Amino acid sequence: MRPIIIQKFGGTSLQKSDLRQAAIQHVKAMVAKQKAVVMVVSALGRLGDPYATDSLLELVHGQTGKLNFQELDQLTSLGETISMLVMVNELRQQGLDAVGLSGGQAGIQTTTDYQAARITHVDPRPINRALANHEVVVVAGFQGQTAIGKVTTLGRGGSDTTAVALGVALKADQVILYKNVAGVMHTDPTGPTSARVISWLSYPAMIQLARKGAQVVCERAVLLAAEANLPIWVQATDQFDETVGTLISSVMISKKRRVI
């Protein structure tokens, strides 16, 4: 069995064709190293882009519309489903053997707390079966299903949580979160002062930053990773220097990702 790597790409990392091509290069690099790749994707873009979560909500006037929470989950989960299929198509165009799965198809079972569901169980068998026959499995992030098959969504940052939950269930070597920033910064990267990338953070330190408002990594994802002692690497999608980024782990392993 090939070592499993989880590569998660956020919406802004997949917003444009050139960024999607950069994402594919990251996947190709892992496939070339004989890794079994699980690619977790968010909805394409942000508000204003046609398939972004907030754009889908605007179609029904968000929380003021007449859809109940379960129906809103059906709607908003479509953004990730579309993104998953787009990436399967583009990976195949680049010569990679890829297959796509929804959150439910990937074995992610959740509570019935629609709009903010919690993962209760991940069955690793569907993805393991897919990896036995394909180089890359693309999973729609942010979504799962209840015990009776109703679609749910995991709330803001849900795709990070999807990636880590899959990493834990599949006993992955590492989870890599690709963002539109070079890693976790000392200061706000949009602020007036230059921001420096923090090369390593312990799980508790990252949790504290998340609770103080840092939005680079979802707190729930870090908590899950800490429980399983699963390293998380945060890197910019357009960054191919393997030493640039933030490692979140129990100990500082190395500036270079240990999977290389």
N, C-alpha and C positions, 0 to 999 in steps of 0.2 A: 504493500500500500504506500503510495506516495505521501510525503508529509503535506499536511493541509495548511494553507495560508488563506486567511480571510482578508479581502481587499474591499473596503467600503468607500464609495464615492458619493459625495453630497450633491445637492441639486445644482449649486453654482459650478461644481466641478464637471458637470455634464451639460451645462447650459448651451454651449456652442460646439460646433463641429470640431474645431481645433482642440478644444479641451477633451472632447470624447476620444479623439485620436491619441492624445497624451495618456488618457486612462488606459486605452488599449495597449499602449507601449509598456505601461507598468504590468499589465496582465501578461503580455508576451514575455517580459523579462522573467517572471516567475515560472511560466510554463517551460521556458528554456532551461531553467534550473531544476526541472523535473518535480515541480511542486503541483499539487492538486489545488486548483484555485476556485474559491467560492467568492464571487463578486456580488456584493450587496449594493443596491442602488437606491437613491432617493428620487423623488419626482424631479423632472427637468426644470431647472431655473427657479425663479422666485416670482412673487406677485407681479402680474403683468405678462408673464410668459404663459402661453395658452394652457399648459398641462400642469402648472405648479399647483400645490395644494391650496394656497390662498386664492388663486384664480378660479379653481373649481368651486370653492366655497362662495365666491362672488356670484356665480351663476344662479345660486339659489338664495342669495342675500344672507349667507352665513347663518349665524345663530338666530336671526330674526325671521328666517324662512319657515316653511311649514313641514319640513322633513324632521323626523325624529332622529335621535342620536345614532341609532343603528343604520338608518338610511343615509345619514351623513357619512358614516364610516364606509358604506358601500361606494359613495361618490368619491370621497377624498382618497380612498385606496387606489383609485384608478390611475392617479398620477404616477405612482410607483410601478403599477402594472405596465403602463405605457412605456416608462423608462426602461424597464426590464426587457421588453420586447425590442425596443430600439437598439439596446446594447447587444442583445443576442444577434440581431441582424448585422450590426456593424462588426462584431467579432467574427462572424462567419465570413463577411466580406474580406476580412483580413486573413482568412485562412485558418482560423481557430475553430476547433470542434466545440461548440457551445450549446447549452440547453438552458431554458429558463423555467423558473418555478415561482409561483406566488408564495406569500408567506405561509398560507395554509398548506399548499402542496409541499412546502419545504419542511413540514412537521411542526410548525410553531402553533402551539395551543395557548389560549389566553383566557382571562376572566371575561365576564360580560360587561365590564365597565366601558361601554362604548365611548369613543373619543379619547379615552385615557386608559386603555386596557393594560393589564400586567401579564407578562408571560408566566404561565404556570408550568409548562413542560415543552421541551423540544425533543422530538423523536429524530434521532440522527439517521435513521435508515433510509428515508427518501433521498437525502443528499448523497449518502454513501453509495446507494445504488446508481445514482446519476453519475457520480465521479468514477465509478467502475467502467463507464461507457463513454465518458466525455472528458475533454481537457479542462473545461471551465463550466461551472454551474452559476448562472446569474439568478440571484434571489431578489425579489421585490422587498425592499425594506419597509419599516413603519407599519407593517400589517401582519395579522395572524388570523386565527379563527377560533371560535368557541368550541366546546365539546360537541355541539350539535351542528357545527359547520357554518355558523354565521360569521361574516367578515367583521373584523375589528381593526382599529388603528391604535397605535401605542403612544400618541401624544407627541409633543415637540421633542426633537432629538431621538425619535423612535428608531430611525435607521441605525444610529450608533448602537442602540440597545440590541437591535436585531443582529448586528455584526458580532457583538461580544457574546450574546446568547448562543449563536451558532458556533462561535469559536470554542466556547465551553463544552457544548454538547458533542462537537466533532473532535474534541481534543486537539485543536489546532495548535501549531507552533507559535503563532502570533496573529494579532489583528492589526491591520494597517488602515488608518483612517485618513483618507485624502481630502484635503480642504482647500479653500481659496487663500489660505495663509500658510506660512512656512512652518508653523508649529504653534505651540503655546508661547505667548509673548510675556515679557516682563511688564509691558505697559500696553494700553490699547493701541493696536496697529493703525487705527484710523485717526489717532490723536496727533497733536502738533510735534511731539518729540519722537525721535527715532526709537522703534521698538526692537528689542533683541530677543531672539529665540532662546527659550530655556531648554537646554539639551536633555535634562532628566528631571522627572518629578516622581516622588513616591505617590502611591495611591491616596493616602490621606491628604497630601498637599494638593493634589488635583481636585479632590472632593471639596476641599475648602475653597479653592478658586472658583469652582462651579457654583458653590453656594453664595459666593460673593458677586456672582453675575457673569463670570467668564463663560462664554457660550461655545467655546471651541469643541469641548467634549461633554456630552450629556452625563449628568451625575449618576443616573441609574446604570449607565454603561460602565462607568468606573467602579461602582460598587460591585457589580457582577464580576468584573475582571479581578478585583481585589480578592473576592471570595475564592476564586479558582486559581489565583496567582498567574493570570494570563497577561503577558506583556501587550501593551498597546503602543503603536508607533504612530505619531501624527506628523504628516508631511503635506506639502503643497502638491497639487496635481501636476503642475508644470515644473516640478523640481525633480531632477534625476540624479542628484548627488546623494548617495545613500547615507552620508554622514550628517546631512542637514535635516533637522526635525526635532521632535520631542519624544523621548521614550518615557512611558509611564509604566512603572514596574515596582516590585518590592525592593530591588537593589539595582544599582547602576551596572548593567551588564557590560555595555560597551557603547561607544559613540556609533559604532557600526552595527546595523541590525544583525542580531544573532542568527537570522535565517539565511544570511548570505554565505 
